[in-house]
Amino acid sequence: MDNIREQVRRFILDNFLPGEDAANLTDSTELKESGILDSMSTLKLVTFLEELYKVEFEADDLDAGNLATIASIATLVTSKQR
C-alpha cells in the first residue's frame, strides 16, 4: 500500500501541484476540501488509477470519503485489487 500512496502522491504533485514541495502533501491532506481535486482532476485521477492498477471503479466507490485523502485512495485501490 505504501507504493500506491507514493504513486498517487507523485501523480497529484505532477499533474495538479507542479512545483509544490512533496512534504506538503501528506497521506492525510484533504484533497477536495483544500481545492486540490475538483471534478475534472478527480476524473483524471480515477482514469490514471484504473489504467495503472487494472481496476474498475463503480459509481459508489467514488464517493467523497474514498477520494478524500491519499490514504483513503490507497485503501480503495487495494480493496478493488482483491
The first five atom37 places (N, CA, C, CB, O) and aatype in JSON, in Angstrom:
{
  "aatype": [12, 3, 2, 9, 1, 6, 5, 19, 1, 1, 13, 9, 10, 3, 2, 13, 10, 14, 7, 6, 3, 0, 0, 2, 10, 16, 3, 15, 16, 6, 10, 11, 6, 15, 7, 9, 10, 3, 15, 12, 15, 16, 10, 11, 10, 19, 16, 13, 10, 6, 6, 10, 18, 11, 19, 6, 13, 6, 0, 3, 3, 10, 3, 0, 7, 2, 10, 0, 16, 9, 0, 15, 9, 0, 16, 10, 19, 16, 15, 11, 5, 1],
  "atom_mask": [
    [1, 1, 1, 1, 1],
    [1, 1, 1, 1, 1],
    [1, 1, 1, 1, 1],
    [1, 1, 1, 1, 1],
    [1, 1, 1, 1, 1],
    [1, 1, 1, 1, 1],
    [1, 1, 1, 1, 1],
    [1, 1, 1, 1, 1],
    [1, 1, 1, 1, 1],
    [1, 1, 1, 1, 1],
    [1, 1, 1, 1, 1],
    [1, 1, 1, 1, 1],
    [1, 1, 1, 1, 1],
    [1, 1, 1, 1, 1],
    [1, 1, 1, 1, 1],
    [1, 1, 1, 1, 1],
    [1, 1, 1, 1, 1],
    [1, 1, 1, 1, 1],
    [1, 1, 1, 0, 1],
    [1, 1, 1, 1, 1],
    [1, 1, 1, 1, 1],
    [1, 1, 1, 1, 1],
    [1, 1, 1, 1, 1],
    [1, 1, 1, 1, 1],
    [1, 1, 1, 1, 1],
    [1, 1, 1, 1, 1],
    [1, 1, 1, 1, 1],
    [1, 1, 1, 1, 1],
    [1, 1, 1, 1, 1],
    [1, 1, 1, 1, 1],
    [1, 1, 1, 1, 1],
    [1, 1, 1, 1, 1],
    [1, 1, 1, 1, 1],
    [1, 1, 1, 1, 1],
    [1, 1, 1, 0, 1],
    [1, 1, 1, 1, 1],
    [1, 1, 1, 1, 1],
    [1, 1, 1, 1, 1],
    [1, 1, 1, 1, 1],
    [1, 1, 1, 1, 1],
    [1, 1, 1, 1, 1],
    [1, 1, 1, 1, 1],
    [1, 1, 1, 1, 1],
    [1, 1, 1, 1, 1],
    [1, 1, 1, 1, 1],
    [1, 1, 1, 1, 1],
    [1, 1, 1, 1, 1],
    [1, 1, 1, 1, 1],
    [1, 1, 1, 1, 1],
    [1, 1, 1, 1, 1],
    [1, 1, 1, 1, 1],
    [1, 1, 1, 1, 1],
    [1, 1, 1, 1, 1],
    [1, 1, 1, 1, 1],
    [1, 1, 1, 1, 1],
    [1, 1, 1, 1, 1],
    [1, 1, 1, 1, 1],
    [1, 1, 1, 1, 1],
    [1, 1, 1, 1, 1],
    [1, 1, 1, 1, 1],
    [1, 1, 1, 1, 1],
    [1, 1, 1, 1, 1],
    [1, 1, 1, 1, 1],
    [1, 1, 1, 1, 1],
    [1, 1, 1, 0, 1],
    [1, 1, 1, 1, 1],
    [1, 1, 1, 1, 1],
    [1, 1, 1, 1, 1],
    [1, 1, 1, 1, 1],
    [1, 1, 1, 1, 1],
    [1, 1, 1, 1, 1],
    [1, 1, 1, 1, 1],
    [1, 1, 1, 1, 1],
    [1, 1, 1, 1, 1],
    [1, 1, 1, 1, 1],
    [1, 1, 1, 1, 1],
    [1, 1, 1, 1, 1],
    [1, 1, 1, 1, 1],
    [1, 1, 1, 1, 1],
    [1, 1, 1, 1, 1],
    [1, 1, 1, 1, 1],
    [1, 1, 1, 1, 1]
  ],
  "atom_positions": [
    [[0.82, -1.2, 0.0], [0.0, 0.0, 0.0], [0.86, 1.26, 0.0], [-0.93, 0.0, 1.21], [0.43, 2.3, -0.48]],
    [[2.08, 1.17, 0.54], [2.99, 2.32, 0.5], [3.29, 2.73, -0.93], [4.29, 2.0, 1.25], [3.38, 3.92, -1.25]],
    [[3.47, 1.74, -1.8], [3.75, 2.01, -3.2], [2.58, 2.75, -3.86], [4.05, 0.7, -3.94], [2.79, 3.67, -4.64]],
    [[1.36, 2.34, -3.55], [0.18, 3.0, -4.11], [0.14, 4.45, -3.64], [-1.12, 2.26, -3.7], [-0.07, 5.36, -4.43]],
    [[0.36, 4.66, -2.34], [0.34, 6.03, -1.82], [1.38, 6.91, -2.51], [0.58, 6.03, -0.3], [1.11, 8.06, -2.84]],
    [[2.57, 6.36, -2.72], [3.62, 7.15, -3.37], [3.29, 7.46, -4.82], [4.95, 6.41, -3.29], [3.56, 8.56, -5.29]],
    [[2.71, 6.5, -5.53], [2.36, 6.74, -6.93], [1.22, 7.76, -7.04], [1.96, 5.43, -7.61], [1.23, 8.6, -7.94]],
    [[0.24, 7.69, -6.14], [-0.84, 8.67, -6.13], [-0.29, 10.05, -5.79], [-1.93, 8.26, -5.12], [-0.65, 11.04, -6.44]],
    [[0.57, 10.13, -4.79], [1.18, 11.41, -4.4], [1.94, 12.01, -5.58], [2.13, 11.22, -3.18], [1.78, 13.19, -5.87]],
    [[2.75, 11.22, -6.25], [3.54, 11.7, -7.39], [2.63, 12.19, -8.52], [4.48, 10.59, -7.91], [2.89, 13.22, -9.13]],
    [[1.55, 11.43, -8.8], [0.6, 11.83, -9.84], [-0.03, 13.18, -9.5], [-0.49, 10.75, -10.02], [-0.1, 14.07, -10.36]],
    [[-0.49, 13.34, -8.27], [-1.13, 14.59, -7.85], [-0.13, 15.74, -7.93], [-1.69, 14.47, -6.42], [-0.47, 16.81, -8.43]],
    [[1.07, 15.53, -7.44], [2.08, 16.59, -7.49], [2.41, 16.97, -8.93], [3.35, 16.16, -6.77], [2.47, 18.16, -9.26]],
    [[2.61, 15.99, -9.78], [2.99, 16.26, -11.17], [1.88, 16.93, -11.97], [3.39, 14.98, -11.85], [2.14, 17.8, -12.8]],
    [[0.64, 16.52, -11.72], [-0.47, 16.98, -12.54], [-1.26, 18.16, -11.98], [-1.4, 15.86, -12.76], [-1.79, 18.97, -12.74]],
    [[-1.34, 18.26, -10.67], [-2.21, 19.28, -10.08], [-1.47, 20.28, -9.2], [-3.27, 18.62, -9.29], [-2.01, 21.34, -8.89]],
    [[-0.24, 19.96, -8.8], [0.51, 20.85, -7.91], [1.96, 20.98, -8.37], [0.47, 20.33, -6.46], [2.88, 20.77, -7.58]],
    [[2.19, 21.31, -9.64], [3.58, 21.39, -10.11], [4.38, 22.41, -9.3], [3.61, 21.76, -11.61], [3.93, 23.53, -9.05]],
    [[5.58, 21.99, -8.9], [6.45, 22.87, -8.13], [6.22, 22.83, -6.63], [0.0, 0.0, 0.0], [6.99, 23.41, -5.87]],
    [[5.17, 22.17, -6.21], [4.87, 22.07, -4.77], [5.85, 21.12, -4.1], [3.41, 21.59, -4.55], [6.24, 20.11, -4.68]],
    [[6.23, 21.44, -2.88], [7.1, 20.57, -2.09], [6.31, 19.32, -1.71], [7.63, 21.31, -0.82], [5.22, 19.42, -1.14]],
    [[6.85, 18.16, -2.02], [6.16, 16.89, -1.74], [5.84, 16.74, -0.26], [7.02, 15.71, -2.21], [4.86, 16.08, 0.1]],
    [[6.64, 17.33, 0.6], [6.4, 17.23, 2.04], [5.09, 17.89, 2.46], [7.57, 17.85, 2.81], [4.55, 17.58, 3.52]],
    [[4.58, 18.8, 1.64], [3.33, 19.48, 1.96], [2.1, 18.65, 1.62], [3.26, 20.79, 1.23], [0.99, 19.0, 2.02]],
    [[2.28, 17.56, 0.88], [1.16, 16.7, 0.5], [1.29, 15.39, 1.27], [1.13, 16.45, -1.05], [1.97, 14.46, 0.83]],
    [[0.63, 15.32, 2.41], [0.74, 14.14, 3.27], [-0.37, 13.14, 2.94], [0.66, 14.55, 4.75], [-1.28, 13.43, 2.16]],
    [[-0.27, 11.97, 3.54], [-1.3, 10.94, 3.33], [-2.66, 11.4, 3.82], [-0.9, 9.65, 4.04], [-3.69, 10.88, 3.38]],
    [[-2.7, 12.36, 4.73], [-3.97, 12.81, 5.31], [-4.42, 14.18, 4.83], [-3.86, 12.83, 6.8], [-5.41, 14.71, 5.34]],
    [[-3.73, 14.77, 3.86], [-4.16, 16.05, 3.29], [-5.54, 15.88, 2.65], [-3.13, 16.58, 2.25], [-5.74, 14.97, 1.84]],
    [[-6.47, 16.73, 3.01], [-7.83, 16.69, 2.43], [-7.78, 17.23, 1.01], [-8.84, 17.51, 3.3], [-7.59, 18.43, 0.81]],
    [[-7.94, 16.36, 0.03], [-7.73, 16.72, -1.37], [-8.83, 17.6, -1.94], [-7.61, 15.49, -2.19], [-8.54, 18.55, -2.67]],
    [[-10.07, 17.31, -1.63], [-11.17, 18.13, -2.15], [-11.34, 19.41, -1.33], [-12.48, 17.33, -2.16], [-11.49, 20.5, -1.88]],
    [[-11.31, 19.26, -0.02], [-11.5, 20.42, 0.86], [-10.43, 21.48, 0.66], [-11.53, 19.97, 2.3], [-10.69, 22.67, 0.81]],
    [[-9.22, 21.05, 0.33], [-8.13, 22.0, 0.14], [-8.08, 22.55, -1.28], [-6.81, 21.35, 0.49], [-7.24, 23.39, -1.6]],
    [[-8.99, 22.07, -2.13], [-9.06, 22.57, -3.5], [-8.11, 21.91, -4.48], [0.0, 0.0, 0.0], [-7.99, 22.35, -5.62]],
    [[-7.44, 20.85, -4.06], [-6.5, 20.14, -4.95], [-7.28, 19.38, -6.02], [-5.59, 19.17, -4.15], [-6.91, 19.39, -7.19]],
    [[-8.34, 18.71, -5.6], [-9.16, 17.95, -6.55], [-10.5, 18.65, -6.77], [-9.39, 16.52, -6.04], [-11.21, 18.98, -5.82]],
    [[-10.83, 18.85, -8.04], [-12.17, 19.28, -8.43], [-12.74, 18.17, -9.31], [-12.16, 20.68, -9.19], [-12.14, 17.09, -9.38]],
    [[-13.84, 18.39, -9.96], [-14.46, 17.3, -10.73], [-13.58, 16.83, -11.88], [-15.81, 17.75, -11.27], [-13.49, 15.62, -12.12]],
    [[-12.94, 17.74, -12.59], [-12.09, 17.34, -13.72], [-10.83, 16.62, -13.25], [-11.72, 18.57, -14.55], [-10.44, 15.61, -13.84]],
    [[-10.19, 17.13, -12.22], [-8.97, 16.49, -11.73], [-9.29, 15.14, -11.1], [-8.25, 17.39, -10.71], [-8.47, 14.21, -11.16]],
    [[-10.46, 15.01, -10.49], [-10.88, 13.72, -9.94], [-11.05, 12.7, -11.05], [-12.19, 13.87, -9.15], [-10.61, 11.55, -10.91]],
    [[-11.67, 13.1, -12.14], [-11.83, 12.2, -13.29], [-10.47, 11.76, -13.84], [-12.65, 12.88, -14.38], [-10.28, 10.59, -14.17]],
    [[-9.55, 12.69, -13.94], [-8.2, 12.38, -14.43], [-7.5, 11.4, -13.49], [-7.36, 13.67, -14.57], [-6.84, 10.46, -13.94]],
    [[-7.63, 11.62, -12.19], [-7.03, 10.73, -11.18], [-7.64, 9.33, -11.26], [-7.22, 11.32, -9.77], [-6.91, 8.34, -11.22]],
    [[-8.95, 9.25, -11.36], [-9.63, 7.95, -11.42], [-9.19, 7.18, -12.67], [-11.16, 8.13, -11.41], [-8.94, 5.97, -12.6]],
    [[-9.1, 7.86, -13.8], [-8.65, 7.22, -15.03], [-7.23, 6.69, -14.87], [-8.72, 8.21, -16.22], [-6.94, 5.57, -15.29]],
    [[-6.36, 7.49, -14.27], [-4.98, 7.07, -14.0], [-4.96, 5.81, -13.14], [-4.2, 8.21, -13.3], [-4.24, 4.86, -13.44]],
    [[-5.75, 5.8, -12.08], [-5.78, 4.65, -11.16], [-6.29, 3.39, -11.85], [-6.65, 4.97, -9.94], [-5.73, 2.31, -11.68]],
    [[-7.36, 3.54, -12.63], [-7.92, 2.38, -13.32], [-6.93, 1.79, -14.32], [-9.23, 2.75, -14.03], [-6.8, 0.58, -14.43]],
    [[-6.23, 2.66, -15.03], [-5.27, 2.17, -16.03], [-4.03, 1.57, -15.37], [-4.86, 3.3, -16.96], [-3.57, 0.5, -15.77]],
    [[-3.5, 2.23, -14.36], [-2.27, 1.77, -13.72], [-2.48, 0.47, -12.95], [-1.75, 2.84, -12.79], [-1.65, -0.44, -13.04]],
    [[-3.57, 0.39, -12.21], [-3.78, -0.76, -11.32], [-4.74, -1.8, -11.89], [-4.29, -0.29, -9.99], [-5.05, -2.79, -11.24]],
    [[-5.22, -1.57, -13.12], [-6.11, -2.53, -13.78], [-7.32, -2.86, -12.91], [-5.35, -3.81, -14.14], [-7.68, -4.03, -12.73]],
    [[-7.93, -1.81, -12.37], [-9.14, -1.97, -11.57], [-10.25, -1.16, -12.23], [-8.91, -1.49, -10.08], [-9.99, -0.3, -13.07]],
    [[-11.47, -1.45, -11.85], [-12.61, -0.7, -12.35], [-13.44, -0.24, -11.17], [-13.47, -1.55, -13.34], [-13.86, -1.05, -10.34]],
    [[-13.68, 1.05, -11.1], [-14.45, 1.62, -10.0], [-15.92, 1.72, -10.39], [-13.9, 3.0, -9.6], [-16.25, 2.04, -11.54]],
    [[-16.77, 1.45, -9.43], [-18.21, 1.66, -9.59], [-18.52, 3.07, -9.09], [-19.05, 0.57, -8.8], [-17.71, 3.68, -8.4]],
    [[-19.69, 3.59, -9.45], [-20.06, 4.95, -9.04], [-20.0, 5.13, -7.52], [-21.47, 5.29, -9.54], [-19.53, 6.16, -7.04]],
    [[-20.47, 4.13, -6.77], [-20.47, 4.27, -5.31], [-19.07, 4.18, -4.7], [-21.36, 3.22, -4.7], [-18.88, 4.55, -3.54]],
    [[-18.09, 3.68, -5.46], [-16.7, 3.66, -4.98], [-16.13, 5.08, -4.93], [-15.83, 2.77, -5.88], [-15.19, 5.35, -4.18]],
    [[-16.69, 5.96, -5.73], [-16.09, 7.28, -5.93], [-16.73, 8.36, -5.07], [-16.19, 7.67, -7.36], [-16.74, 9.53, -5.45]],
    [[-17.26, 7.97, -3.92], [-17.81, 8.99, -3.04], [-16.69, 9.81, -2.4], [-18.7, 8.34, -1.95], [-15.52, 9.43, -2.46]],
    [[-17.05, 10.9, -1.82], [-16.06, 11.83, -1.29], [-15.13, 11.19, -0.25], [-16.76, 13.03, -0.67], [-13.95, 11.53, -0.19]],
    [[-15.64, 10.28, 0.55], [-14.82, 9.65, 1.58], [-13.7, 8.8, 1.01], [0.0, 0.0, 0.0], [-12.6, 8.8, 1.55]],
    [[-13.98, 8.09, -0.06], [-12.96, 7.23, -0.67], [-11.87, 8.01, -1.4], [-13.6, 6.26, -1.62], [-10.77, 7.51, -1.61]],
    [[-12.18, 9.24, -1.78], [-11.21, 10.06, -2.52], [-10.76, 11.27, -1.71], [-11.81, 10.52, -3.84], [-10.22, 12.22, -2.27]],
    [[-10.98, 11.23, -0.41], [-10.7, 12.39, 0.43], [-9.21, 12.63, 0.64], [-11.36, 12.22, 1.77], [-8.76, 13.78, 0.66]],
    [[-8.44, 11.56, 0.78], [-7.01, 11.68, 1.09], [-6.23, 10.64, 0.29], [-6.75, 11.51, 2.62], [-6.81, 9.72, -0.29]],
    [[-4.93, 10.78, 0.26], [-4.08, 9.77, -0.39], [-4.25, 8.43, 0.31], [-2.6, 10.21, -0.37], [-4.3, 7.39, -0.35]],
    [[-4.34, 8.44, 1.62], [-4.51, 7.19, 2.37], [-5.82, 6.5, 2.0], [-4.46, 7.46, 3.88], [-5.85, 5.28, 1.81]],
    [[-6.92, 7.26, 1.89], [-8.2, 6.64, 1.56], [-8.22, 6.14, 0.12], [-9.35, 7.64, 1.77], [-8.86, 5.12, -0.17]],
    [[-7.53, 6.82, -0.78], [-7.43, 6.37, -2.17], [-6.66, 5.05, -2.22], [-6.73, 7.45, -3.05], [-7.06, 4.13, -2.94]],
    [[-5.57, 4.95, -1.49], [-4.77, 3.72, -1.46], [-5.59, 2.56, -0.91], [-3.51, 3.91, -0.61], [-5.5, 1.44, -1.42]],
    [[-6.39, 2.82, 0.11], [-7.26, 1.78, 0.68], [-8.29, 1.33, -0.36], [-7.97, 2.3, 1.95], [-8.54, 0.13, -0.49]],
    [[-8.88, 2.27, -1.08], [-9.85, 1.93, -2.12], [-9.22, 1.07, -3.22], [-10.44, 3.21, -2.74], [-9.78, 0.05, -3.6]],
    [[-8.05, 1.48, -3.72], [-7.38, 0.71, -4.77], [-7.06, -0.69, -4.28], [-6.09, 1.43, -5.23], [-7.27, -1.66, -5.0]],
    [[-6.54, -0.79, -3.07], [-6.2, -2.1, -2.5], [-7.44, -2.99, -2.42], [-5.57, -1.94, -1.11], [-7.37, -4.18, -2.73]],
    [[-8.57, -2.42, -2.0], [-9.8, -3.22, -1.89], [-10.29, -3.69, -3.26], [-10.9, -2.4, -1.19], [-10.87, -4.77, -3.36]],
    [[-10.07, -2.9, -4.3], [-10.51, -3.29, -5.65], [-9.59, -4.32, -6.28], [-10.59, -2.06, -6.54], [-9.99, -5.02, -7.21]],
    [[-8.38, -4.43, -5.79], [-7.42, -5.4, -6.32], [-7.7, -6.8, -5.82], [-6.0, -4.99, -5.95], [-7.19, -7.77, -6.4]],
    [[-8.49, -6.95, -4.79], [-8.75, -8.26, -4.2], [-9.81, -9.01, -4.95], [-9.17, -8.13, -2.77], [-10.15, -10.14, -4.58]]
  ]
}
